Amino acid sequence: MPVNIFIVEDDEFYSKWLEHQLLLNPDHEVRIFVTAGEMLKSLNENPAVITLDYSLPDMKGDEALKRIKQELPDVPVIIISGQEDVATAIALLKQGAHAYITKSEETRQNLLNEVNIICENVTLRKEVNSLRNVIVSKHDFSKKIIGESKAIKECYQLMEMAAGSKITVSITGETGTGKEVVAKCIHYNSSRKNQPFVPVNVAAIPKELLESELFGHEKGAFTGASNRRIGKFELAQKGTLFLDEIGEMDMAMQAKILRAIQESELTRIGGAEEVKLDIRLIVATHRDLGEEVRKGNFREDLYYRLLGLPIHLEPLRNRDNDQLILAKHFLGQYSKESDTAELVLSEEACSKLKEYPFPGNIRELKAVMDLAAVLADGSQIEPMHIQFHSASSLNSIFNEGLSLKEYTRNIVIYHLEQNNNDVLLVAKKLNIGKSTIYRMLQGRE
């Protein structure tokens, strides 16, 4: 899109010269104004840049700048003056001018440099806003939380309440039920959607590193702290901090988290400065925190601080026909991403899916459907294409009296589980052909 530039200059020759220089760039559109008053009447056109002569017949540059900033506080204003007055330049820059340029032989290059910087920033802001809009649209509740069960409809209602408020949200549910997806949806539909969403998996960070990861540290705070590190709490300023698996945090760390929440401030490790916090907190766990409090594993005061608005995600086995709706969604997703023909589920395949309890929930269902899509040799998914291999069964397979053929198949299944069902990768690791893996899984070898 063209960049709209206003030139406010009463010297006709100089204004035409500026116009010529700026129009050398085909992306620029230029409007010339002789007085500040004429320009102020046209601010509704939302110029991207204004070049403003400091000495105009109807108004001084500082007054014109003040009135521009009252109406369009974010528009960059470049002051062009015939006088090299340092005190005036500093005063105008403090008042909000983007730059102060004196009329000289270097004016053209200085002006073009400033305009180019502004235009690059305008383009970048548009791209960032566009990307944010895309992210927000991708986190529409109904597009991300797929299903029609009563449980999921109740979840929608709670998510809408959460998105419209500032309350802390606590999400519970078994592994694989989509707790982080729900947290993202709440954030990207809230008033903080244009600010950071910072996820932290507490269980994935060693407890001796967790404090530094969350609160940051100063240079020299401990051996190896060669630079200041900003923690996740600070990175989430103005936005949302998502603490996943909060139930895995030890008691000492719980006390520090409680203080940060209560005081809305933190101190980096090795530092003395108190950093004020403005964050929205969402936590998640697969544990029953009330039970953990009764067992003495979780602080009661922190529990009540975090409870806020509770959202429980039912396991897939308790969500009526949602597993079939999700299975069809994942098949459509696979076909679109792989640019292949649409795949459908046979009645027998649907029955097989309905009978299985899905201990890994939605995460497991997606892995099963991705593999089924790879195994299908036509446009229809049959029962033999649907392979279940839960972690519990894999842990016990070698204790059974199986044939060599069955053991071999189980080894292949185990490696597929460990590598996100990447058949090509497993074939390379086991030094066998892809077709051999397909035949094993289909029971033909």
C-alpha positions as MATLAB code, in Angstrom:
seq = 'MPVNIFIVEDDEFYSKWLEHQLLLNPDHEVRIFVTAGEMLKSLNENPAVITLDYSLPDMKGDEALKRIKQELPDVPVIIISGQEDVATAIALLKQGAHAYITKSEETRQNLLNEVNIICENVTLRKEVNSLRNVIVSKHDFSKKIIGESKAIKECYQLMEMAAGSKITVSITGETGTGKEVVAKCIHYNSSRKNQPFVPVNVAAIPKELLESELFGHEKGAFTGASNRRIGKFELAQKGTLFLDEIGEMDMAMQAKILRAIQESELTRIGGAEEVKLDIRLIVATHRDLGEEVRKGNFREDLYYRLLGLPIHLEPLRNRDNDQLILAKHFLGQYSKESDTAELVLSEEACSKLKEYPFPGNIRELKAVMDLAAVLADGSQIEPMHIQFHSASSLNSIFNEGLSLKEYTRNIVIYHLEQNNNDVLLVAKKLNIGKSTIYRMLQGRE';
ca = [
       0.000    0.000    0.000;
       1.225    3.572   -0.714;
       2.698    5.609    2.138;
       0.828    8.903    2.552;
       3.219   11.791    3.397;
       2.166   15.347    4.330;
       4.557   18.234    3.557;
       3.783   21.434    5.467;
       5.959   24.196    3.939;
       5.161   27.817    2.934;
       8.172   28.117    0.586;
       6.732   26.918   -2.735;
      10.108   26.146   -4.300;
      11.292   24.197   -1.263;
       8.026   22.252   -0.943;
       8.175   21.228   -4.613;
      11.780   20.155   -4.129;
      10.797   18.009   -1.129;
       7.900   16.540   -3.080;
      10.189   15.627   -5.973;
      12.700   13.923   -3.674;
      10.034   11.900   -1.900;
       8.213   10.877   -5.085;
      11.386    9.266   -6.398;
      10.115    6.329   -4.359;
       7.026    4.944   -6.216;
       5.515    3.793   -2.901;
       5.160    7.377   -1.666;
       2.107    9.605   -2.026;
       2.643   13.290   -1.171;
       0.284   16.150   -0.229;
       1.555   19.730    0.143;
       0.111   22.252    2.630;
       1.119   25.916    2.861;
      -0.255   26.439    6.381;
      -0.539   24.325    9.527;
      -4.267   25.042    9.681;
      -4.878   23.408    6.273;
      -2.893   20.377    7.327;
      -4.728   20.005   10.661;
      -8.084   19.912    8.836;
      -6.847   16.904    6.819;
      -5.542   14.735    9.648;
      -8.557   12.440    9.200;
      -6.688   11.068    6.157;
      -4.235    9.435    8.631;
      -0.880   10.358    7.087;
       1.994    7.954    7.727;
       4.535   10.811    8.029;
       4.362   14.610    8.381;
       7.263   16.918    7.505;
       6.670   20.218    9.266;
       8.391   23.565    8.650;
       9.098   25.134   12.030;
       8.309   28.715   10.911;
       4.892   28.828    9.234;
       2.822   31.974    8.563;
      -0.089   30.918   10.780;
       1.532   28.856   13.527;
       4.870   28.007   15.109;
       6.163   24.467   14.767;
       5.848   23.626   18.485;
       2.151   24.584   18.531;
       1.467   22.672   15.292;
       3.274   19.613   16.693;
       1.236   19.790   19.901;
      -2.057   19.850   17.986;
      -0.980   16.977   15.689;
      -0.070   14.832   18.689;
      -3.418   15.559   20.344;
      -5.253   14.108   17.349;
      -2.753   11.517   16.049;
      -0.347   10.701   18.894;
       1.455    7.945   16.963;
       2.113    9.739   13.659;
       5.857   10.537   13.183;
       6.526   14.265   12.667;
       9.811   15.455   11.144;
      10.568   19.117   11.921;
      12.481   20.978    9.181;
      13.975   24.318   10.223;
      16.250   26.940    8.744;
      17.838   27.468   12.172;
      20.257   25.114   13.882;
      18.975   25.697   17.417;
      19.947   22.876   19.789;
      17.662   24.014   22.643;
      14.641   24.196   20.293;
      15.492   20.815   18.779;
      15.685   19.166   22.217;
      12.391   20.758   23.301;
      10.621   19.537   20.144;
      12.020   16.015   20.494;
      10.780   15.921   24.101;
       7.394   17.082   22.840;
       7.227   14.047   20.565;
       8.885   15.027   17.276;
      10.434   12.073   15.460;
      13.410   14.112   14.178;
      14.718   17.687   13.809;
      16.448   18.447   10.483;
      18.057   21.754    9.530;
      17.910   23.010    5.933;
      21.303   22.368    4.385;
      23.038   20.420    1.620;
      22.461   17.223    3.633;
      18.718   17.861    4.042;
      17.697   15.553    1.196;
      19.670   12.558    2.458;
      18.768   13.148    6.098;
      15.088   13.473    5.247;
      15.041   10.373    3.037;
      16.836    8.368    5.710;
      14.249    9.341    8.334;
      11.301    8.685    6.001;
      12.712    5.270    5.030;
      13.086    4.311    8.696;
       9.501    5.390    9.392;
       8.118    3.538    6.352;
       9.936    0.352    7.335;
       8.436    0.612   10.825;
       4.948    1.257    9.394;
       5.254   -1.826    7.156;
       6.526   -3.910   10.060;
       3.647   -2.797   12.306;
       1.133   -3.716    9.598;
       2.715   -7.150    9.206;
       2.729   -7.697   12.977;
      -0.934   -6.620   13.272;
      -1.857   -8.846   10.351;
      -0.058  -11.783   11.961;
      -1.800  -11.097   15.265;
      -5.181  -11.111   13.513;
      -4.318  -14.448   11.903;
      -3.280  -15.863   15.284;
      -6.487  -14.624   16.909;
      -8.640  -16.137   14.133;
      -6.805  -19.449   14.509;
      -7.760  -19.494   18.187;
     -11.502  -19.151   17.678;
     -12.971  -21.487   20.321;
     -15.022  -23.535   17.855;
     -12.070  -23.940   15.475;
      -9.578  -25.089   18.111;
     -11.767  -26.989   20.578;
     -13.517  -29.482   18.311;
     -16.615  -31.328   19.471;
     -20.350  -31.253   20.095;
     -20.611  -33.028   23.442;
     -22.271  -31.456   26.457;
     -18.895  -31.381   28.213;
     -17.253  -29.357   25.452;
     -20.174  -26.909   25.196;
     -19.873  -26.237   28.929;
     -16.155  -25.690   28.354;
     -16.957  -23.048   25.681;
     -19.104  -21.132   28.171;
     -16.379  -21.108   30.802;
     -13.753  -20.067   28.249;
     -15.910  -17.115   27.193;
     -16.238  -16.051   30.832;
     -12.479  -16.379   31.297;
     -11.658  -14.419   28.129;
     -13.914  -11.562   29.223;
     -12.345  -11.208   32.672;
      -8.954  -10.831   34.352;
      -9.416  -13.733   36.781;
      -6.761  -16.425   37.162;
      -7.801  -19.616   35.357;
      -6.983  -23.149   36.523;
      -7.352  -25.887   33.904;
      -7.468  -29.539   34.898;
      -7.645  -32.685   32.829;
      -5.783  -35.834   31.881;
      -2.664  -35.697   29.727;
      -3.519  -35.003   26.092;
      -6.909  -33.335   26.681;
      -5.759  -29.982   25.266;
      -5.068  -27.818   28.316;
      -2.548  -25.557   26.552;
      -4.900  -25.147   23.567;
      -7.598  -23.892   25.947;
      -5.135  -21.510   27.615;
      -4.117  -20.050   24.237;
      -7.747  -19.623   23.197;
      -8.508  -17.696   26.387;
      -5.475  -15.447   25.905;
      -6.051  -14.715   22.207;
      -9.696  -13.866   22.843;
      -8.966  -11.587   25.805;
      -8.015   -7.923   26.092;
      -4.362   -9.049   26.277;
      -4.416  -10.766   22.868;
      -1.850   -8.370   21.374;
       0.606   -9.028   24.199;
       2.816  -12.103   24.798;
       1.536  -15.582   25.615;
       4.373  -17.281   27.518;
       3.992  -21.025   28.205;
       6.137  -22.856   30.774;
       6.029  -26.612   31.366;
       7.038  -26.809   35.022;
       7.547  -30.582   34.861;
      10.074  -30.262   32.024;
      12.470  -27.959   33.949;
      14.840  -29.362   36.624;
      13.819  -27.959   40.019;
      17.250  -26.387   40.599;
      16.804  -24.325   37.395;
      13.133  -23.445   37.768;
      13.594  -20.276   39.854;
      16.006  -18.783   37.311;
      13.708  -19.806   34.456;
      10.699  -18.098   36.026;
      12.231  -15.088   37.815;
      15.484  -14.561   35.898;
      18.882  -13.733   37.363;
      21.517  -11.003   37.390;
      24.998  -11.343   35.968;
      27.251  -13.124   38.471;
      24.336  -14.373   40.599;
      25.835  -17.873   40.540;
      28.527  -19.850   38.737;
      27.798  -19.738   35.020;
      25.565  -16.637   35.198;
      27.644  -14.672   32.686;
      24.774  -12.376   31.682;
      21.521  -11.038   33.047;
      18.611  -13.350   32.204;
      15.009  -12.166   32.013;
      12.622  -14.774   33.403;
       9.284  -15.965   32.062;
       7.306  -13.762   34.450;
       8.904  -10.624   32.998;
       8.638  -11.890   29.432;
       4.881  -12.173   29.989;
       4.483   -8.514   31.042;
       1.094   -7.121   29.919;
       0.277  -10.588   28.556;
      -0.432  -14.090   29.874;
       1.846  -16.524   31.711;
       0.749  -20.159   31.338;
       2.200  -22.504   33.974;
       1.561  -26.058   32.817;
       1.823  -28.989   35.259;
       1.851  -26.613   38.233;
       1.277  -29.627   40.507;
       4.855  -30.818   39.893;
       6.390  -27.766   41.613;
       8.141  -28.386   44.958;
       7.054  -26.643   48.165;
       9.987  -24.185   48.275;
       9.233  -22.930   44.781;
       5.521  -22.759   45.573;
       6.294  -20.238   48.354;
       8.203  -18.004   45.923;
       5.426  -18.201   43.329;
       2.865  -17.285   45.994;
       4.809  -14.169   46.982;
       5.185  -13.034   43.357;
       1.432  -13.426   42.804;
       0.429  -11.736   46.065;
       2.785   -8.766   45.697;
       2.632   -8.507   41.879;
       6.392   -8.151   41.872;
       9.567  -10.209   41.811;
      13.295   -9.896   42.421;
      15.710  -11.601   40.043;
      18.180  -14.039   41.593;
      21.199  -12.071   42.765;
      19.400   -8.756   42.320;
      17.964   -6.102   44.606;
      15.588   -4.336   42.202;
      11.898   -5.136   42.626;
      10.236   -5.645   39.265;
       6.520   -4.793   39.164;
       4.361   -7.347   37.354;
       1.277   -6.936   35.201;
       0.405  -10.426   33.980;
      -2.608  -12.667   33.587;
      -1.983  -16.121   35.066;
      -3.359  -19.397   33.704;
      -2.283  -22.686   35.296;
      -2.899  -26.302   34.358;
      -2.378  -29.717   35.900;
      -3.395  -33.335   35.397;
      -3.442  -33.762   39.182;
      -6.259  -33.133   41.675;
      -4.710  -30.166   43.507;
      -7.283  -30.381   46.310;
      -6.116  -33.930   46.987;
      -2.467  -32.821   46.769;
      -3.216  -30.177   49.433;
      -4.709  -32.867   51.711;
      -1.590  -35.012   51.181;
       0.644  -32.083   52.098;
       2.226  -31.864   48.644;
       0.743  -28.488   47.687;
       0.353  -25.279   49.684;
      -3.245  -24.549   50.619;
      -2.776  -20.759   50.374;
      -1.307  -21.076   46.861;
      -4.107  -23.481   45.888;
      -6.778  -20.869   46.687;
      -4.744  -18.159   44.930;
      -4.582  -20.235   41.756;
      -8.070  -21.743   41.770;
      -9.734  -18.662   40.236;
     -12.057  -19.848   37.484;
     -11.686  -23.645   37.245;
     -12.114  -25.342   33.847;
     -12.081  -29.141   33.740;
     -11.487  -30.927   30.447;
     -13.223  -34.285   30.313;
     -11.250  -37.235   28.920;
     -12.119  -38.186   25.359;
     -13.869  -41.398   26.473;
     -16.482  -39.237   28.292;
     -17.247  -36.956   25.346;
     -19.983  -38.877   23.475;
     -19.232  -38.856   19.724;
     -16.452  -36.276   19.890;
     -13.768  -38.853   19.093;
     -15.380  -39.449   15.686;
     -15.769  -35.713   15.030;
     -12.120  -35.207   15.956;
     -10.983  -38.237   13.932;
     -12.649  -36.827   10.802;
     -11.135  -33.402   11.559;
      -7.623  -34.880   11.809;
      -8.081  -36.828    8.573;
      -9.196  -33.651    6.793;
      -6.210  -31.816    8.263;
      -3.847  -34.560    7.079;
      -5.298  -34.541    3.545;
      -4.996  -30.766    3.318;
      -1.423  -30.653    4.620;
      -0.337  -33.589    2.424;
      -2.300  -32.380   -0.609;
      -3.916  -35.814   -0.952;
      -7.453  -37.018   -1.649;
     -10.021  -36.760    1.121;
     -10.137  -39.779    3.453;
     -13.301  -41.199    5.026;
     -13.904  -43.616    7.894;
     -15.715  -46.886    7.243;
     -18.482  -47.900    9.650;
     -16.260  -50.643   11.047;
     -13.432  -48.156   11.616;
     -15.851  -45.842   13.445;
     -16.917  -48.710   15.697;
     -13.297  -49.538   16.501;
     -12.610  -45.931   17.456;
     -15.740  -45.773   19.633;
     -14.758  -48.903   21.570;
     -11.255  -47.700   22.473;
     -10.824  -45.642   25.723;
      -7.977  -43.399   24.411;
      -5.829  -43.107   27.561;
      -3.706  -40.531   25.701;
      -6.853  -38.578   24.766;
      -6.789  -36.116   21.831;
      -3.006  -36.291   21.441;
      -3.218  -40.070   21.042;
      -6.186  -39.855   18.662;
      -4.280  -37.503   16.354;
      -1.279  -39.864   16.277;
      -3.587  -42.818   15.512;
      -5.344  -40.975   12.675;
      -2.100  -39.687   11.147;
      -0.770  -43.236   11.022;
      -4.082  -44.545    9.633;
      -3.897  -41.961    6.845;
      -0.403  -43.201    5.957;
      -1.415  -46.861    6.061;
      -4.594  -46.448    3.970;
      -4.095  -47.626    0.397;
      -7.294  -46.007   -0.825;
      -9.687  -43.249    0.125;
     -11.278  -45.152    3.012;
      -9.908  -45.855    6.492;
     -10.587  -49.469    7.499;
     -10.197  -51.074   10.955;
      -6.823  -52.615   10.008;
      -5.441  -49.114    9.397;
      -6.250  -48.061   12.983;
      -3.425  -49.121   15.273;
      -3.615  -48.658   19.049;
      -0.421  -48.968   21.080;
      -0.762  -47.328   24.446;
       2.233  -46.759   26.698;
       0.992  -49.302   29.247;
       0.751  -52.091   26.657;
       4.176  -51.228   25.275;
       5.734  -51.507   28.738;
       4.471  -55.068   29.136;
       4.846  -56.509   25.636;
       8.179  -58.138   26.315;
       6.837  -60.015   29.349;
       4.430  -62.029   27.223;
       5.152  -65.326   25.526;
       5.068  -64.026   21.953;
       6.434  -65.401   18.711;
       9.464  -63.802   17.044;
       7.128  -62.282   14.435;
       4.980  -60.725   17.178;
       8.006  -59.425   19.091;
       9.318  -57.847   15.885;
       6.002  -56.134   15.262;
       5.963  -54.808   18.839;
       9.478  -53.399   18.421;
       8.317  -51.513   15.319;
       5.261  -50.222   17.191;
       7.457  -49.054   20.084;
       9.765  -47.083   17.795;
       6.790  -45.519   16.001;
       5.455  -44.349   19.378;
       8.821  -42.835   20.271;
       9.102  -41.006   16.927;
       5.593  -39.559   16.405;
       4.665  -42.297   13.917;
       7.329  -41.132   11.453;
       7.501  -44.277    9.329;
      10.439  -43.073    7.225;
      12.537  -42.253   10.303;
      11.771  -45.603   11.968;
      12.596  -47.453    8.753;
      16.040  -45.779    8.739;
      16.638  -46.483   12.447;
      15.715  -50.161   12.153;
      17.316  -50.540    8.719;
      14.159  -51.952    7.121;
      11.939  -50.788    4.279;
       8.826  -48.617    4.719;
       6.710  -51.243    2.987;
       7.886  -53.832    5.541;
       6.597  -51.620    8.361;
       3.225  -51.168    6.621;
       2.863  -54.942    6.135;
       3.748  -55.607    9.779;
       1.178  -53.130   11.030;
      -1.475  -54.542    8.738;
      -0.700  -58.075    9.993;
       0.517  -59.373    6.662;
       4.093  -60.058    7.804;
];
